């Protein structure tokens, strides 16, 4: 009661004509602020500081460019066989003069195979046991491996985000049932499902992708659900809801943008995982059928020749390892860039 | 806690049931039957079907399979003269178990050491070196490692045998190839956990109490950093077994992985199914044991029952 009296007393002390109306503008000008940064600018700033991630990103771009244009850089087709030029070691113009690089067309026994077989062309990565140009084959294979990986990652992303978002946003019984389903599925070892499915579907680009997606989306769904559950309880969501924001607006303007970081990081790690799984499946005889080649089938084919003609195995495993390393580096960098805890 | 364990076991049983159902339906979905021989007269075929219970409707066949599975019978191999699948698994599991055990123990020990040293020497050249090693170890596929180990150490230098399984020296190269991934994963995880623990305030308290550095690191640092590492042992075991499929094939080791790969190539469905289910049981039980173990160790789960 006392406050009421004092308020009245103050009001009486200051009659209304002493007040001067102000505009909203002047208030805003009181704040100091810096230029607004979009989500992507913010992430890029964080990522730029991480040298390893930038190196990874550059290698990824280079590999993608080579996968697109590499097969056209010489005149050989990826399935062009020629018995006259089987198992040629690599030979590259200019670099052939530096002997320790091993790019001078001399094989492990010290014989210049190009001279012995009377071949004047250059095969940058050498040829395989059917005389196919390995440069063309490896980049063609990279293209298919990357295609499978990106396709699997995209489908994982769509299913995972939808499942996780619905489960977390609606909560209650919906969430309960959806989580029980996940809990059962998550116990199933991925590789075993992959093998079983490919046995039914027969190896091919689509069947390998499907087999990987069947278990692959689960981790994405869990990440998205955990993130949205956490965000839902934050004050800014409550504030937005209090101001009358619709579900639609909450999901698209607040929840999804704030989940984007973990989603991108998870996708970056899905890609090397998918490339590895594909290579592993090829290695146990469930890979793509010839003449189509992926990195996995090329590693597997050239592995058989490793002891006599190591060049095929060396080049294909360098490419597959480079892809895996650079995606892992980029993923680590992105994780740090999106994580507000590591920001200074 | 007891409720928590029972829920976990419940999920484990449902998961296993789904895997068995999936593999069973796969067998039925594949064309042909085990008795495709054209010389077999119809009557004899029917007798054979009857003998193996293949004349009954599919749900009943599944029921019989389940009942047999519970009693530890996984059927017979079509390729190996009707030898029981359980027997084949028993013969093959030895080499795989030794290989897996060596890889996981050696890998975990080296990984822990590397991770702890990297954390203690944070932001020095040792730390960067360990981080680079860890990224390489995680990224480079195990079969690539295996291939080059065979080529350089086995063929070029001739130090160690590159194939078969006749004693300890035969297991060195495959163990290294399998352990690389384990070392990398453990080292990376230990480093992060150690760094986190060393920044905690109780470490500062211990320091201000005047405890010696080695005491703080071993009693307060490592002990607390190790708890979360238990959680990655599950995925690690799965990865090691997955890796062993390829490693055993590369080094021609007569283990279960090699057998599994061969059964895929020869289309020995009964054996594929048996091994699949065996692997599934193994995976699911490892994950269950780790969940329960973690529940006992982590007070947050112990008290709330994992809710």
Interface residues (C-beta under 8 A of the other chain):
Chain A: X52 X183 X184 X185 X187 X188 X189 X191 X192 X193 X195 X196 X199 X200 X272 X276 X279 X280 X283 X284 X285 X286 X299 X303 X306 X307 X310 X313 X317 X320 X321 X324 X325 X327 X328 X329 X332
Chain B: X11 X12 X14 X15 X18 X19 X22 X23 X26 X29 X30 X135 X136 X138 X139 X140 X141 X143 X144 X147 X148 X150 X151 X155 X238 X242 X245 X246 X249 X250 X261 X264 X265 X272 X276 X279 X280 X283 X284 X287
